[in-house]
């Protein structure tokens, strides 16, 4: 499905096409090459001092459905309803300390956001659909998957192919086809000083 | 200059080409259409609850060099040395509270990182070079530009055309041509559980 961003001027095609859909094709796994590309895209994000504070845990239903289920079980009920058909899940954790001096890194979460966006855009450019999720039990996931306390659990990310429209129920179809919207530019960008 | 990411598989061209260079062409301003595209790209980033917690202040040397200088003066000395030729500066601030309920938004900085990455990628895809900077006097900038306390000053971003290689001193040329590097994939991505 194409739901391009509505912008005053043409945008980079991948940025315009990226969209957080929810209807995944259950029977279409992601290839090993696609998995590598998703990871490489995140890896090459920029970061403060080149710290690269992003750490990901990856679950692939096609290679280990029991492990995938264990990650899935951390999601909120509302998210589980649609993530169920996504073949791949990521958990993204932010290293709260700089590697070079073990001092607090105030850009760690910010930089993780960039890595996640790269992953989502890479997914879009390969015809996949990625969707970031904040609705998961972070404490439970930390305990289950042994995430050290130095790392902050930021998001889970589902990736897969979008389901064909003619397989969707009317409710899901309406949700997937709903308009996208954003605040107007002049509410987000100020010239020379605030406001 | 092309310094593409070194990856095991081909990446989205824009993600591969994005690179935080420092040598800007002083005499090449950014067009109004390019400015709009940079802002639209950031605007269409994803965010938790669609909150869009990013707010940017923009300075364009071509339209107001005094205001641009005021922003430039907030940068650390080390950054000033190379940012001096960048025609456009942004300051990115994260709204610490959700718009819908005024509760703390733990994804605000993370989402701002995505918006900044979109802006940088849009720059790359238009032949421009963007570079995010953490080295600036946030308290001074907050005071100068009246940023409300609810917003966290995350980064400044310089954007412009890269300078032609034959205009660079040997030191700057060496810096611009130095290899890019990242941690290996298996240090950043784990399968099924941490480590």
Interface residues (C-beta under 8 A of the other chain):
Chain A: X5 X7 X8 X9 X10 X11 X12 X14 X15 X16 X18 X20 X33 X36 X37 X39 X40 X41 X42 X43 X44 X45 X46 X48 X49 X50 X52 X54 X55 X56 X57 X58 X59 X64 X67 X70 X94 X106 X107 X109 X110 X111 X112 X113 X114 X115 X116 X117 X118 X120 X121 X122 X125 X132 X134 X144 X145 X146 X147 X148 X154 X155 X181 X182 X183 X185 X188 X189 X190 X191 X192 X193 X194 X195
Chain B: X5 X7 X8 X9 X10 X11 X12 X14 X15 X16 X18 X20 X33 X36 X37 X39 X40 X41 X42 X43 X44 X45 X46 X48 X49 X50 X52 X54 X55 X56 X57 X58 X59 X60 X64 X67 X70 X94 X106 X107 X109 X110 X111 X112 X113 X114 X116 X117 X118 X120 X121 X122 X125 X132 X134 X144 X145 X146 X147 X148 X154 X155 X181 X182 X183 X185 X188 X189 X190 X191 X192 X193 X194 X195
